[in-house]
Amino acid sequence: MSLNSSLYTSLSGINASQTALTVSSNNIINASTPGYTRQQVITSSINIPQSYSTESVGSGVKVQEIKQISDQFLRSNCRENSTELGYWSSKQTYFYEVETAYGDLYGYNMQTATDDFMNAWEELSKDASDLATRATVFETGVSFCDSLNQYSNQIEAIEQSAVTELEDTVTRINTISSELAAINTEVASYPEGEVPLELLDYRENMLDELSTMVDCNISYQSDDTVDIISGNGLLVYGNTSNALETVSTPPKGLPEIKWENGNGYENTGGSLKGLTELLDTNESPCFQEMYDLLNDGMMQLVDEINTLHESGTGLDGDTGLPFFVPISQEEPMAIGNIQVNPLLEDVNKIAVSSSGEFGDGTISSEIAKLQNETMIDFEDTQVTIDQYLASYTQWLGSQTQNADFMYEHENELNFQLVSQLEAVSSVSVDEEMANMVMFQQMYNANVNVMNIIDELIGDLIQRLG
C-alpha cells in the first residue's frame, strides 16, 4: 500500500467518524422529541479486495447509509392496538357521561325521584283533604318530571357532543390523508436512499395518529411512499387522497359517513367506529337505546297514573284532568317532554277521590300501589317500576363497566407494545454518549495516522530532494 493510499484511508476514517459524531449528537438533541426514531450510521469497506493476501488490503471506510433503528412489526402491532384503543376510548368516555347523567347511585337519582313521588301519593291516601300533602304530591311530581327531562336533555347533549366529535374526526382524517399524499409526492422526488429521515418520522407520526381513528392497512412501496386502505376503499394512493364526508340522515339528522364520491364507508375500528356505533340507531348499545329503554318503562307508569287521575275527582269537583301533560303539545309525551299539568298548581284540583266525597283518597291509594304492581312490560315479562329502574341501572352500569374493562385492557397492552417499540427506536442518552466517546477516539486515531503519514511523506521528499 502506498503512502498516498494510506493517507486517503485515514481520511475516510476521519470523515466516517465525523458523520457518526454528528448523528449521535443529533440523537441526543432529539432524545425528548415525540416520535423521533433513533438514527445510526452504517459503514462499509471501500474497494473490498476480491482475494486476500499480505499484499491485498482495503482502501478505508465509507458511510453506506444513515438508517432509522425501528421494528416495523412492532410498529404495526402498536397501530393495530391503537385502533382498538381508540374504539374503546370513545365508548368508555360516552358511557361514563351517560351514567353520570343518569344519577349518582348513592345520591339523588331516577330511583329516588320515583320513590319520593310514589311515597307522596301514599301519604295523601291517608288524608286526602290535607293541602300540605297535596302540595307535596305536586312538588315531587315536578321533581319527577325534572329528572326525566334532565336525563333526556343530557342524553341529547351528549349525543350532539358525539356528533361534533365525529365530524371533527372526519375532518382530521381528511387533513392527515391529504398531508400523507403530499408527503408521498415529496418522498418520491428524492433519489433512492436520500429521503430525509425527519420527513419519514413525521409521516410515521401521522400514520400513528390516523390508526387511532380508523382501521388502516398500510402498504409501503418500493419508492418509500405509502398507500393506505381503510374500510372498503383507499384513503391514500400515491399522491392522491380520497376524502370522507358526513351526511345528515333523517329523522334526527345524525351523520352518516360516506366517501366523497357518495359510496358508503365501511370502517371497522378506531374512535370513528366507536362514535358511529353510538350514533347508529340500529346498533346496541347506542344513545337512542339508552333513551328508549328508560322512556318505554316510565311512560307506561305515567299512562297508568294519568288513567287513574282522570277517573278521580278533585276537592273542587273537577274530574277528567290528566296529572301529566306534554310540555310541547305538538310532540308526544315522553321523557324530555313531560310536565305536571299546570292546572294542578291549584292543589284542590288533584283528583284522589273515586266517589267525589270529601276525604275519599281511593285514587291516591291506587296510584301509590302502582309502585309494587308488575305492570311494566320488559323483555317479554312484566316487572314493577322499581325492578325496571334497577334493571336499567344494571344494564347501563354493565355497558360502562365492559367499556371500562376493555379500555383498560387495551391501554395496558398499548403501554407494553409502545415500551417494546421504544426500547428499539428511542434514544438512550447514555448509549449515545458512549458512542460519541468511541467515535471521538476513532477520529483522533485517524488524525494521528494521517499525521504520521504526513511526516513520512515529508521525510521521503526531504531525502529524495
C-alpha positions in Angstrom: 0.0 0.0 0.0 1.4 3.4 -0.9 1.7 6.3 1.5 -0.9 8.3 -0.6 -3.4 5.5 -0.4 -2.8 5.2 3.4 -3.4 8.9 3.6 -6.8 8.6 1.9 -7.6 5.6 4.0 -7.2 7.6 7.2 -9.1 10.5 5.7 -12.0 8.2 5.0 -11.9 7.2 8.7 -12.0 10.8 9.8 -15.0 11.5 7.5 -16.9 8.5 8.8 -16.1 9.4 12.4 -17.3 13.0 11.9 -20.6 11.7 10.3 -21.1 9.3 13.2 -20.4 12.0 15.8 -22.9 14.3 14.0 -25.6 11.5 14.0 -25.0 10.7 17.7 -25.2 14.4 18.6 -28.5 14.7 16.6 -29.9 11.7 18.5 -29.0 13.2 21.9 -30.6 16.6 20.9 -33.8 14.8 19.9 -33.9 12.4 22.8 -37.1 14.0 24.1 -38.7 14.8 20.7 -42.0 13.0 20.4 -42.0 10.5 17.6 -38.3 10.7 16.9 -36.6 7.5 15.8 -33.0 6.8 16.7 -30.6 7.0 13.7 -27.5 5.0 13.1 -24.6 5.3 10.7 -24.0 2.1 8.6 -20.4 1.9 7.2 -18.8 -0.5 4.8 -15.3 -1.0 3.5 -14.1 0.7 0.3 -12.9 -1.4 -2.6 -13.1 -4.7 -0.7 -10.4 -7.0 -2.2 -11.5 -10.0 -4.3 -8.7 -12.1 -2.7 -6.9 -11.7 0.5 -3.1 -11.9 0.9 -0.4 -10.0 2.6 -0.5 -7.5 -0.3 -4.2 -7.0 -0.6 -5.9 -4.7 1.9 -8.9 -2.4 1.9 -8.9 1.2 1.0 -10.7 2.6 4.0 -14.3 3.1 5.1 -17.4 4.8 3.7 -20.8 5.8 5.1 -23.1 3.5 3.3 -26.3 4.9 4.8 -27.8 6.6 7.8 -30.8 4.5 8.8 -33.5 4.6 11.4 -33.5 1.9 14.0 -37.0 0.7 14.2 -39.1 -2.5 14.1 -41.9 -2.4 11.6 -43.5 -5.5 13.0 -43.7 -3.9 16.5 -44.9 -0.6 15.0 -47.6 -2.5 13.0 -48.8 -4.2 16.3 -48.8 -0.8 18.0 -51.1 0.6 15.3 -53.5 -2.3 15.4 -53.7 -1.9 19.2 -54.2 1.9 18.8 -57.2 1.2 16.6 -58.8 -1.0 19.3 -57.8 1.5 22.0 -59.4 4.4 20.1 -62.6 2.4 19.7 -62.9 1.6 23.3 -61.8 5.0 24.4 -64.8 6.6 22.6 -67.2 4.0 24.1 -65.8 4.4 27.6 -65.9 8.2 27.5 -69.6 8.5 26.4 -70.9 5.6 28.5 -69.4 7.2 31.6 -71.0 10.6 30.7 -74.5 8.9 30.2 -74.1 7.0 33.5 -73.2 10.3 35.3 -76.2 12.0 33.7 -78.5 9.2 35.0 -77.5 10.0 38.5 -75.3 9.1 41.5 -76.1 5.6 42.6 -75.7 6.7 46.2 -77.4 10.1 45.9 -80.4 11.6 44.2 -81.2 9.8 41.0 -84.1 8.5 39.0 -85.0 5.8 41.5 -85.1 8.3 44.5 -87.2 10.7 42.4 -89.7 8.0 41.6 -89.7 6.8 45.3 -90.4 10.3 46.6 -93.2 10.8 44.1 -94.9 7.5 44.9 -94.5 7.9 48.6 -96.2 11.3 48.4 -99.3 9.6 46.9 -99.3 7.1 49.7 -99.2 9.9 52.3 -102.0 11.6 50.5 -104.2 8.5 50.7 -104.1 8.8 54.5 -105.7 12.3 54.4 -107.0 13.2 51.0 -108.1 16.7 52.2 -104.7 17.8 53.6 -103.5 20.7 51.4 -99.8 20.4 52.5 -99.7 16.8 51.4 -101.4 17.7 48.1 -98.7 20.3 47.6 -96.0 17.6 48.3 -97.5 15.4 45.6 -97.4 18.3 43.2 -93.8 19.2 44.1 -92.5 15.7 44.0 -94.3 15.3 40.6 -92.4 18.3 39.3 -89.1 16.8 40.6 -90.0 13.5 39.0 -90.6 15.3 35.6 -87.5 17.4 36.0 -85.4 14.2 36.5 -86.9 12.6 33.3 -86.5 15.8 31.3 -83.0 16.4 32.6 -81.8 12.9 31.7 -83.3 13.2 28.2 -81.8 16.6 27.7 -78.4 15.4 28.8 -78.5 12.3 26.6 -79.3 14.7 23.7 -76.4 17.0 24.7 -74.0 14.0 24.9 -75.3 12.8 21.6 -74.6 16.2 20.0 -71.2 16.2 21.5 -70.5 12.8 19.9 -71.8 14.2 16.6 -69.4 17.2 16.8 -66.5 14.9 17.7 -67.4 12.6 14.8 -67.4 15.5 12.3 -64.1 16.8 13.8 -62.6 13.3 13.5 -63.6 13.0 9.8 -62.1 16.5 9.2 -58.9 15.4 10.8 -58.8 12.1 8.9 -59.1 14.1 5.6 -56.4 16.5 6.7 -54.0 13.7 7.6 -54.8 11.8 4.3 -54.1 15.0 2.3 -50.8 15.5 4.2 -49.7 11.9 3.6 -50.4 12.3 -0.1 -48.3 15.4 -0.2 -45.5 13.6 1.7 -45.7 10.8 -0.8 -45.1 13.4 -3.6 -42.1 14.8 -1.7 -40.6 11.4 -0.9 -40.9 10.3 -4.5 -38.9 13.4 -5.6 -35.8 12.3 -3.7 -33.3 9.8 -5.1 -33.4 6.3 -3.5 -31.8 6.3 -0.1 -31.7 10.1 0.2 -35.2 10.8 1.7 -34.8 13.0 4.9 -35.3 10.7 7.9 -37.1 13.5 9.7 -39.7 13.6 6.9 -40.2 9.8 7.4 -40.6 10.4 11.2 -43.3 13.0 10.5 -45.1 10.6 8.2 -44.9 7.7 10.7 -46.4 10.1 13.4 -49.2 10.9 11.0 -49.9 7.2 10.4 -49.9 6.6 14.2 -52.5 9.3 14.7 -54.6 8.0 11.8 -54.6 4.5 13.2 -56.3 5.7 16.4 -59.2 7.0 14.4 -59.8 4.3 11.7 -58.7 0.9 10.7 -55.6 1.3 8.5 -53.9 -1.2 6.2 -50.6 0.5 5.4 -48.6 -0.7 2.4 -45.0 0.6 2.0 -44.0 0.9 -1.7 -40.6 0.4 -3.2 -40.2 4.1 -3.8 -40.7 4.7 0.0 -44.2 6.0 -0.5 -47.2 4.5 1.4 -50.7 3.5 0.3 -53.5 3.3 2.9 -56.6 1.2 2.7 -59.3 1.9 5.2 -62.6 0.1 5.3 -63.8 -0.5 1.8 -61.6 1.9 0.0 -58.3 3.7 -0.5 -57.6 6.7 1.8 -54.2 7.4 0.2 -52.8 6.1 -3.1 -49.6 7.7 -4.2 -50.0 11.4 -4.4 -53.8 11.2 -4.3 -56.1 11.2 -1.2 -59.8 10.3 -1.1 -61.8 12.3 1.4 -64.7 11.3 3.6 -67.8 13.3 4.3 -70.6 13.3 6.8 -74.2 13.3 5.5 -77.2 14.1 7.8 -79.8 11.4 7.9 -83.5 11.6 9.0 -85.3 11.7 11.3 -82.8 13.3 13.8 -80.2 14.4 11.3 -77.5 12.2 12.7 -74.4 11.9 10.4 -73.6 9.0 8.1 -70.1 8.7 6.8 -69.5 8.3 3.1 -66.7 8.6 0.6 -66.7 11.9 -1.3 -68.0 10.0 -4.4 -71.1 9.1 -2.5 -70.3 5.5 -1.7 -70.8 4.2 1.8 -67.8 4.0 4.1 -67.4 0.7 5.9 -65.0 1.4 8.8 -64.2 -1.5 11.2 -62.3 0.2 14.0 -60.9 3.2 15.8 -62.5 6.1 17.6 -64.6 6.8 14.5 -66.2 3.3 14.6 -67.0 3.8 18.3 -68.7 7.1 17.6 -70.6 5.7 14.6 -72.0 2.8 16.7 -73.1 5.2 19.5 -75.0 7.3 16.9 -76.4 4.4 14.9 -80.0 3.7 15.9 -79.6 0.1 14.6 -76.7 -0.6 16.9 -76.8 -1.8 20.5 -76.0 -0.1 22.7 -76.4 3.4 21.3 -77.7 6.7 22.6 -81.2 6.0 21.1 -81.4 2.7 23.0 -80.4 4.4 26.2 -83.2 6.9 25.8 -85.8 4.4 24.5 -85.3 1.8 27.3 -86.0 4.3 30.1 -88.7 6.1 28.1 -90.7 3.0 27.5 -90.9 2.0 31.1 -91.5 5.5 32.5 -94.2 6.3 30.0 -96.1 3.1 31.0 -96.1 4.3 34.6 -97.1 7.8 33.5 -100.0 6.4 31.4 -101.3 4.4 34.4 -101.1 7.4 36.7 -103.0 9.6 34.2 -105.7 7.0 33.7 -106.3 6.7 37.4 -106.1 10.5 38.0 -108.5 11.2 35.1 -111.1 8.9 36.8 -110.9 10.7 40.1 -112.5 13.9 41.4 -110.7 16.9 43.0 -111.8 18.8 46.1 -113.3 21.5 43.7 -115.4 18.8 42.0 -113.3 18.8 38.7 -112.7 15.5 37.1 -111.0 14.1 33.9 -107.8 16.0 34.4 -104.5 14.2 33.5 -101.8 14.5 36.1 -99.0 14.7 33.4 -99.2 16.6 30.1 -96.6 17.2 27.4 -94.6 20.4 27.5 -95.0 20.8 23.8 -98.4 19.8 22.6 -97.2 19.2 19.1 -94.9 16.3 20.3 -96.0 13.1 22.0 -95.4 12.9 25.8 -92.0 11.4 26.6 -89.1 11.9 28.8 -87.8 15.3 27.8 -91.4 16.4 27.0 -93.3 15.9 30.2 -94.6 18.1 33.0 -97.2 18.1 35.8 -100.4 19.6 34.5 -100.1 23.3 35.2 -103.8 23.4 36.3 -102.8 21.3 39.3 -100.9 24.2 40.8 -104.3 24.7 42.4 -103.8 21.6 44.5 -107.6 21.3 45.1 -107.8 20.0 41.5 -105.6 17.0 42.3 -108.1 14.2 41.9 -107.8 11.5 44.6 -111.5 10.7 45.2 -113.3 8.0 43.3 -116.7 8.8 44.9 -116.4 12.6 44.9 -116.9 12.6 48.7 -114.7 14.8 50.9 -111.8 12.9 52.4 -112.0 10.0 50.0 -108.4 9.0 49.0 -109.1 5.9 47.0 -107.4 7.1 43.8 -104.2 8.2 45.6 -104.1 4.8 47.2 -104.5 3.1 43.8 -101.7 5.3 42.4 -99.4 4.5 45.3 -99.9 0.8 44.8 -98.6 1.1 41.2 -95.1 1.1 42.6 -95.4 -2.5 43.6 -97.5 -3.8 40.8 -96.0 -5.8 37.9 -97.3 -3.7 35.1 -94.2 -2.6 33.2 -93.5 -4.7 30.1 -89.8 -5.5 29.9 -88.1 -8.3 27.9 -91.2 -10.4 27.4 -92.3 -10.2 31.0 -93.8 -7.8 33.5 -92.0 -6.1 36.3 -92.5 -3.4 38.9 -91.3 0.1 38.3 -88.6 -0.5 40.9 -87.4 -3.7 39.2 -87.5 -1.9 35.9 -85.3 1.0 37.1 -83.0 -1.5 38.8 -82.6 -3.4 35.6 -82.0 -0.2 33.6 -79.4 0.9 36.1 -77.7 -2.5 36.0 -77.8 -2.6 32.1 -76.3 0.9 31.9 -73.7 0.1 34.5 -72.7 -3.2 32.8 -72.2 -1.4 29.5 -70.0 1.2 31.2 -68.1 -1.5 33.1 -67.5 -3.5 30.0 -66.2 -0.5 28.1 -64.1 0.4 31.1 -62.6 -3.1 31.3 -61.8 -3.2 27.5 -60.3 0.2 27.6 -58.0 -0.6 30.5 -57.0 -3.9 28.8 -56.2 -2.3 25.5 -54.4 0.6 27.3 -52.2 -1.8 29.2 -51.4 -3.7 26.0 -50.7 -0.5 24.3 -48.3 0.5 27.0 -46.4 -2.8 26.7 -46.2 -2.6 22.9 -45.1 1.1 22.9 -42.5 0.2 25.6 -41.1 -2.6 23.4 -41.0 -0.3 20.3 -39.3 2.5 22.3 -36.7 0.0 23.6 -35.7 -0.4 20.0 -36.3 3.0 18.4 -36.0 5.6 21.2 -32.7 7.3 22.1 -30.6 6.2 25.1 -28.6 9.3 26.1 -26.1 7.1 27.9 -25.6 4.8 24.9 -25.1 7.8 22.6 -22.6 9.4 24.9 -20.6 6.2 25.0 -20.8 6.1 21.2 -19.6 9.7 21.0 -16.5 8.8 23.1 -15.8 5.8 20.8 -16.3 7.9 17.6 -14.1 10.7 19.0 -11.3 8.2 19.7 -11.7 6.8 16.2 -11.4 10.3 14.9 -8.3 11.1 16.9 -6.7 7.8 15.9 -7.2 8.5 12.2 -5.8 12.0 12.7 -2.7 10.5 14.3 -2.4 8.1 11.4 -2.7 11.0 9.0 -0.1 13.0 10.9 2.4 10.1 10.9 1.9 9.5 7.1 2.3 13.2 6.6 5.7 13.1 8.4 6.7 10.0 6.4 5.9 11.7 3.2 7.8 14.8 4.4 10.9 12.7 5.3 10.7 10.9 2.0 10.6 14.2 0.0 13.5 15.5 2.1 15.6 12.5 1.4 14.8 12.3 -2.2 15.2 16.1 -2.7 
